[in-house]
Amino acid sequence: MAKSNHTGRLSTVFTGVVCLCATLSLAQPSLLPPGPPFTPSGRFGPRTQIGSIPYFIGAPGAYYLSNTLIQTLPGSAILIGASNVTIDFNGHALIGGGFVGDSAIALAPGGPWTSIEIHNGHIAMWGGAGIDLFGAPAQAFHIHDLISFGNTGNGMNIPDGSIVRNVIASDNAGWGLFVDEYCKVTNCIALVNDFDGIFTGFGCHVSDCATSFNGMDGFALGPTNVTIGSTAVSNGANGFEVGFNSRVTDCSASNNGFTGGFGSGFFCPAPSSILGGCASSNNFNSGFESLILGPTGNSVHDCIATFNGGVLAPPPFGGDGFTNFITVTDCTANSNTENGIQSAMGSHVFRNTCNANTGSGIIATGDGNTIQNNHVAFNVAAGINTAAFNPGPGGNMITANT
């Protein structure tokens, strides 16, 4: 009897638990928002399908590719004639058909067109630029998560005030990324393009990008640019060409200039820029090269230049570690084909290390230099040379060096 009562009580408890669980299950609110399941035109807002090309966008809204589309008629695949537009490739591609001058995406006349986002797909083999957003007045575009490959023109033409991120531009017959003013370019790769890998206009910010095997410069940076944490390897000309009044930090350049027969790791043809924390090695000409002399020149600090100089050429186009900077501070220049540091006139060369260079450790080719607290050793021509190219009466100050 005791066993039977016990069994009955367990059965009653079990039945109550089942009922309680069923009640709680019915009472639990849904974690999903109300409405039907997500579709391209579901509760998150209507989206318009692009199922064939050419296609004209004449109204604001969200558009998406339903499949990969191949060009069979001349003209741009998608022509944008409105602002506030989003184009989602949806993982698909726009593939060109060989019509000269046509782009996958372009702007219609008129405008200005603003606030446009393009993302998530592939562009290949167009007769013009892969994406050409120049022409009609345009700004404030967001271009991301795209590949632009094998186009006859540039990989992408990007208008003022835009963001470009997570983009690969490869094997294009023009520039990889041609970016206008006031833009931000981040996490992008440009390789094997016939011209520069990444070209920027005035006031741009470039970070965490990589360029390699482009026919000209890896980075051709406009005035007042900031460039951080980027690399340039095996480009035909310079790794980085730095514009006026710019800042380059924590970047690396190697093996540039050999395809074109000229090129330095970092090249500064304009004044008033600062390079810091950068490394440059095995470039055809100098590791770091400035063309500007005198008080408006460029400065470099905490950088290293090694094994630069593919040819023995007369200054200022030789294989120095550092050439013609107005200030060189806390840098290392070792094993370069010509000099470790070449200073022209009015420079301050302070607290550097220059070892095992084929020319001099430090050479001054003009007057008014201060060469102070440097360490030079095992250089072939001289430790410090202020006599060879110094015709002026001003002299140089050489103090506290080892």
C-alpha positions as CSV (number, residue, x, y, z in Angstrom):
1,M,0.0,0.0,0.0
2,A,2.9,2.4,0.9
3,K,4.4,1.7,-2.5
4,S,1.2,2.4,-4.2
5,N,0.6,5.7,-2.4
6,H,4.1,6.8,-3.2
7,T,3.7,5.9,-6.9
8,G,0.4,7.8,-7.0
9,R,2.0,10.9,-5.5
10,L,4.9,10.8,-8.1
11,S,2.3,10.5,-10.9
12,T,0.4,13.5,-9.6
13,V,3.6,15.6,-9.3
14,F,4.8,14.6,-12.8
15,T,1.4,15.6,-14.3
16,G,1.5,18.9,-12.5
17,V,5.1,19.6,-13.8
18,V,4.0,18.8,-17.4
19,C,1.0,21.2,-17.1
20,L,3.2,23.9,-15.6
21,C,5.8,23.6,-18.4
22,A,3.0,23.7,-21.0
23,T,1.6,26.8,-19.3
24,L,5.0,28.5,-19.2
25,S,5.7,27.6,-22.8
26,L,2.4,29.2,-23.9
27,A,3.1,32.3,-21.8
28,Q,6.7,32.8,-23.1
29,P,6.7,35.8,-25.5
30,S,8.3,35.4,-29.0
31,L,11.8,36.8,-29.4
32,L,11.1,37.5,-33.1
33,P,9.7,40.8,-34.2
34,P,6.1,40.7,-35.5
35,G,5.6,40.2,-39.2
36,P,6.3,37.6,-41.8
37,P,9.7,36.0,-42.2
38,F,12.4,38.1,-43.9
39,T,12.3,38.3,-47.6
40,P,13.9,40.8,-50.0
41,S,10.7,42.8,-49.7
42,G,9.8,41.8,-46.1
43,R,9.3,43.7,-42.9
44,F,12.7,45.3,-42.9
45,G,11.7,47.5,-45.8
46,P,11.0,46.9,-49.4
47,R,13.9,46.1,-51.7
48,T,13.8,46.3,-55.5
49,Q,15.2,43.4,-57.5
50,I,17.7,44.0,-60.3
51,G,17.3,40.9,-62.5
52,S,18.7,42.2,-65.8
53,I,21.0,44.9,-67.1
54,P,21.2,47.7,-68.2
55,Y,19.2,49.0,-65.3
56,F,18.4,52.6,-64.3
57,I,17.8,53.7,-60.7
58,G,15.7,56.8,-60.7
59,A,14.3,56.8,-57.2
60,P,15.7,56.5,-53.6
61,G,15.5,53.0,-52.1
62,A,17.3,49.7,-51.6
63,Y,18.2,47.6,-54.6
64,Y,19.7,44.1,-54.9
65,L,21.0,41.7,-57.5
66,S,19.1,38.4,-57.8
67,N,21.8,36.7,-59.7
68,T,25.1,37.2,-61.5
69,L,24.6,39.4,-64.6
70,I,26.7,39.5,-67.8
71,Q,26.7,42.5,-70.2
72,T,25.2,41.8,-73.6
73,L,24.3,45.4,-74.6
74,P,26.4,48.6,-74.5
75,G,26.1,50.9,-71.6
76,S,26.6,50.8,-67.9
77,A,25.1,47.9,-66.1
78,I,23.5,50.1,-63.4
79,L,23.1,53.8,-63.9
80,I,22.3,55.8,-60.7
81,G,20.1,58.8,-61.1
82,A,19.0,59.4,-57.5
83,S,20.3,60.0,-54.0
84,N,19.7,57.8,-50.9
85,V,20.3,54.6,-52.7
86,T,21.7,51.2,-51.5
87,I,22.9,48.6,-54.0
88,D,23.5,45.1,-52.5
89,F,25.2,42.7,-54.9
90,N,23.9,40.0,-52.6
91,G,27.1,38.0,-53.3
92,H,26.7,38.1,-57.1
93,A,28.8,39.7,-59.8
94,L,28.5,42.2,-62.7
95,I,30.6,41.0,-65.6
96,G,31.4,43.1,-68.6
97,G,31.0,42.2,-72.2
98,G,33.9,44.0,-73.8
99,F,32.2,47.3,-74.8
100,V,34.7,50.1,-74.7
101,G,34.2,52.7,-71.9
102,D,31.3,51.0,-70.1
103,S,31.4,50.6,-66.3
104,A,29.5,48.3,-64.1
105,I,28.1,51.2,-62.1
106,A,28.0,54.8,-63.1
107,L,26.2,58.1,-62.4
108,A,23.5,59.6,-64.6
109,P,23.8,63.2,-65.6
110,G,22.2,65.7,-63.3
111,G,22.7,65.4,-59.6
112,P,24.1,66.1,-57.2
113,W,23.7,62.5,-56.1
114,T,24.6,61.8,-52.4
115,S,24.3,59.2,-49.7
116,I,24.8,56.1,-51.8
117,E,26.0,52.7,-50.6
118,I,27.3,49.9,-52.8
119,H,28.5,46.6,-51.3
120,N,28.9,42.8,-51.2
121,G,29.9,41.5,-54.6
122,H,32.2,41.3,-57.6
123,I,32.9,43.5,-60.7
124,A,35.0,42.2,-63.5
125,M,36.1,42.8,-67.1
126,W,34.4,46.1,-67.9
127,G,35.5,48.3,-70.8
128,G,35.8,51.4,-68.5
129,A,36.3,51.7,-64.8
130,G,34.7,48.9,-62.7
131,I,32.8,51.5,-60.7
132,D,32.8,55.1,-62.0
133,L,31.3,57.6,-59.6
134,F,32.8,60.7,-61.2
135,G,31.0,62.9,-63.6
136,A,27.7,64.2,-62.0
137,P,28.3,66.1,-58.8
138,A,28.5,63.4,-56.1
139,Q,29.7,62.9,-52.6
140,A,29.2,60.9,-49.4
141,F,29.3,57.4,-50.9
142,H,30.0,54.2,-48.9
143,I,31.8,51.5,-50.9
144,H,32.6,48.3,-49.1
145,D,33.2,44.6,-49.4
146,L,33.7,44.5,-53.2
147,I,36.2,43.1,-55.6
148,S,37.0,45.0,-58.9
149,F,39.0,42.8,-61.3
150,G,40.4,43.0,-64.8
151,N,38.7,46.2,-66.0
152,T,40.1,48.3,-68.9
153,G,40.0,51.5,-66.9
154,N,40.4,52.1,-63.2
155,G,39.2,49.6,-60.6
156,M,37.1,52.3,-59.0
157,N,36.6,56.0,-59.2
158,I,35.5,57.4,-55.8
159,P,34.0,60.9,-55.3
160,D,34.6,63.4,-52.5
161,G,33.7,62.7,-48.9
162,S,33.4,58.9,-49.3
163,I,34.3,55.9,-47.3
164,V,36.0,52.9,-49.0
165,R,36.7,49.8,-47.0
166,N,37.3,46.1,-47.5
167,V,37.9,46.5,-51.2
168,I,40.2,44.6,-53.5
169,A,41.2,46.3,-56.9
170,S,43.3,43.9,-59.0
171,D,44.6,43.6,-62.6
172,N,43.0,46.8,-63.8
173,A,44.5,48.6,-66.8
174,G,44.4,52.0,-65.0
175,W,44.7,52.8,-61.3
176,G,43.4,50.4,-58.7
177,L,41.6,52.9,-56.5
178,F,41.3,56.5,-57.7
179,V,40.0,58.4,-54.8
180,D,38.9,62.1,-54.7
181,E,39.2,64.5,-51.8
182,Y,38.3,64.2,-48.1
183,C,37.9,60.4,-48.3
184,K,38.7,57.6,-45.9
185,V,40.2,54.4,-47.3
186,T,40.7,51.5,-45.0
187,N,41.5,47.7,-45.2
188,C,41.9,47.9,-49.0
189,I,44.2,46.0,-51.3
190,A,45.4,47.1,-54.7
191,L,47.7,44.8,-56.7
192,V,48.8,44.2,-60.3
193,N,47.2,47.4,-61.6
194,D,49.0,49.1,-64.5
195,F,49.2,52.5,-62.8
196,D,49.2,53.4,-59.1
197,G,47.7,51.0,-56.7
198,I,45.9,53.7,-54.6
199,F,45.7,57.3,-55.7
200,T,44.2,59.9,-53.3
201,G,43.3,63.6,-53.5
202,F,43.5,66.3,-50.9
203,G,42.8,65.6,-47.2
204,C,42.3,61.9,-47.3
205,H,42.9,59.3,-44.5
206,V,44.4,55.9,-45.5
207,S,44.9,53.1,-43.0
208,D,45.7,49.4,-43.0
209,C,46.0,49.1,-46.8
210,A,48.3,47.0,-48.9
211,T,49.7,47.6,-52.5
212,S,51.9,45.3,-54.5
213,F,53.0,44.7,-58.1
214,N,51.4,47.8,-59.5
215,G,53.0,49.4,-62.5
216,M,53.7,52.8,-60.9
217,D,53.5,53.9,-57.2
218,G,52.0,51.7,-54.6
219,F,50.4,54.8,-53.0
220,A,50.2,58.2,-54.7
221,L,49.1,60.3,-51.8
222,G,47.7,63.8,-52.2
223,P,48.3,66.9,-50.1
224,T,47.4,66.9,-46.4
225,N,46.9,63.2,-46.2
226,V,47.3,60.9,-43.2
227,T,48.5,57.3,-43.9
228,I,48.8,54.7,-41.1
229,G,49.8,51.1,-40.9
230,S,50.0,50.3,-44.6
231,T,52.5,48.4,-46.8
232,A,53.9,48.8,-50.4
233,V,55.8,45.8,-51.9
234,S,57.3,45.3,-55.3
235,N,55.6,48.2,-57.1
236,G,57.1,49.6,-60.3
237,A,58.0,53.0,-59.0
238,N,57.9,54.3,-55.4
239,G,56.3,52.5,-52.6
240,F,54.7,55.7,-51.2
241,E,54.7,59.1,-52.9
242,V,53.8,61.6,-50.2
243,G,52.0,64.8,-50.9
244,F,52.5,68.3,-49.3
245,N,51.9,68.6,-45.5
246,S,51.2,65.0,-44.9
247,R,51.8,62.4,-42.2
248,V,52.9,58.8,-42.8
249,T,53.1,56.6,-39.7
250,D,54.0,52.9,-39.1
251,C,54.2,52.0,-42.8
252,S,56.5,49.6,-44.6
253,A,58.0,49.6,-48.1
254,S,60.2,47.0,-49.8
255,N,61.4,45.9,-53.2
256,N,59.9,48.9,-55.0
257,G,61.3,50.5,-58.2
258,F,62.8,47.5,-59.9
259,T,60.2,47.1,-62.6
260,G,60.3,50.7,-63.7
261,G,64.0,51.2,-63.1
262,F,63.5,53.9,-60.5
263,G,61.7,54.4,-57.2
264,S,62.3,54.8,-53.5
265,G,60.5,53.3,-50.6
266,F,59.1,56.7,-49.5
267,F,59.4,59.6,-51.9
268,C,58.5,63.2,-50.8
269,P,58.5,65.6,-53.9
270,A,56.7,68.3,-51.9
271,P,57.5,70.0,-48.5
272,S,56.3,69.9,-44.9
273,S,55.6,66.2,-44.3
274,I,56.6,64.0,-41.4
275,L,57.4,60.3,-41.6
276,G,57.6,58.3,-38.4
277,G,58.0,54.7,-37.3
278,C,58.4,53.4,-40.9
279,A,60.6,50.8,-42.5
280,S,62.1,50.7,-46.0
281,S,64.3,48.0,-47.4
282,N,65.6,46.7,-50.8
283,N,64.2,49.5,-52.9
284,F,65.8,50.5,-56.2
285,N,66.8,54.0,-55.1
286,S,66.7,55.4,-51.6
287,G,64.8,54.1,-48.6
288,F,63.5,57.6,-47.8
289,E,63.9,60.4,-50.3
290,S,63.0,64.1,-50.2
291,L,63.4,66.5,-53.1
292,I,62.9,69.6,-51.0
293,L,65.9,71.4,-49.5
294,G,66.0,74.2,-46.9
295,P,63.7,75.1,-44.0
296,T,60.4,74.0,-45.7
297,G,61.7,70.4,-46.1
298,N,60.4,67.1,-44.8
299,S,61.3,65.4,-41.5
300,V,61.7,61.7,-40.6
301,H,62.0,60.1,-37.2
302,D,62.2,56.6,-35.7
303,C,62.5,54.9,-39.1
304,I,64.8,52.2,-40.5
305,A,66.4,52.0,-44.0
306,T,68.4,48.9,-45.0
307,F,69.8,47.4,-48.2
308,N,68.4,50.1,-50.5
309,G,70.0,51.1,-53.8
310,G,69.8,49.0,-56.9
311,V,72.3,51.1,-58.8
312,L,75.2,53.5,-58.0
313,A,73.8,56.8,-59.2
314,P,74.8,60.4,-58.4
315,P,72.9,62.3,-55.6
316,P,70.1,62.8,-55.0
317,F,68.9,59.7,-56.9
318,G,71.2,57.1,-55.5
319,G,70.8,54.3,-53.0
320,D,70.9,56.2,-49.7
321,G,69.1,55.2,-46.6
322,F,67.8,58.8,-46.1
323,T,68.2,61.6,-48.7
324,N,67.7,65.3,-48.2
325,F,65.5,65.4,-45.1
326,I,65.6,68.6,-43.0
327,T,65.5,66.6,-39.8
328,V,66.6,63.0,-39.3
329,T,66.1,61.8,-35.7
330,D,66.5,58.4,-34.0
331,C,66.7,56.5,-37.3
332,T,68.8,53.6,-38.5
333,A,70.5,53.4,-41.9
334,N,72.5,50.2,-42.4
335,S,73.9,48.3,-45.5
336,N,72.7,50.7,-48.1
337,T,74.4,50.9,-51.5
338,E,75.4,54.5,-51.1
339,N,75.2,56.6,-47.9
340,G,73.4,56.0,-44.7
341,I,72.1,59.6,-44.4
342,Q,72.6,62.3,-47.0
343,S,71.8,65.9,-45.8
344,A,71.9,68.8,-48.2
345,M,71.7,72.1,-46.3
346,G,70.4,73.3,-43.0
347,S,69.6,69.9,-41.7
348,H,69.7,68.5,-38.2
349,V,70.9,64.9,-38.1
350,F,70.6,63.7,-34.5
351,R,70.9,60.5,-32.6
352,N,71.0,58.1,-35.6
353,T,72.8,54.8,-36.3
354,C,74.5,54.4,-39.7
355,N,76.5,51.2,-40.1
356,A,78.0,49.2,-43.0
357,N,76.9,51.5,-45.9
358,T,78.9,51.4,-49.1
359,G,79.3,55.1,-49.1
360,S,79.6,57.3,-46.0
361,G,77.6,56.8,-42.8
362,I,76.6,60.4,-43.0
363,I,77.4,62.8,-45.8
364,A,76.6,66.6,-46.0
365,T,76.4,68.0,-49.5
366,G,75.7,71.6,-48.4
367,D,76.3,74.0,-45.5
368,G,74.6,74.7,-42.3
369,N,74.0,71.2,-41.0
370,T,74.2,70.0,-37.4
371,I,75.4,66.4,-37.1
372,Q,75.1,65.5,-33.5
373,N,75.1,62.4,-31.2
374,N,75.1,59.9,-34.0
375,H,76.8,56.5,-34.1
376,V,78.6,55.5,-37.4
377,A,80.7,52.3,-37.9
378,F,82.0,50.0,-40.7
379,N,81.1,52.3,-43.5
380,V,83.2,51.9,-46.6
381,A,83.9,55.6,-47.7
382,A,83.8,57.5,-44.5
383,G,82.1,57.7,-41.1
384,I,81.1,61.3,-41.5
385,N,81.9,63.3,-44.7
386,T,81.3,67.1,-45.0
387,A,84.0,67.9,-47.6
388,A,83.1,66.2,-50.9
389,F,80.3,68.4,-52.1
390,N,80.5,71.4,-49.9
391,P,81.4,74.6,-51.8
392,G,79.8,77.2,-49.5
393,P,81.4,79.2,-46.6
394,G,78.9,78.4,-43.9
395,G,80.3,75.2,-42.6
396,N,78.7,72.4,-40.6
397,M,78.6,71.6,-36.9
398,I,79.8,68.1,-36.0
399,T,79.6,67.2,-32.3
400,A,79.4,64.3,-29.9
401,N,79.4,61.6,-32.6
402,T,81.0,58.1,-32.3
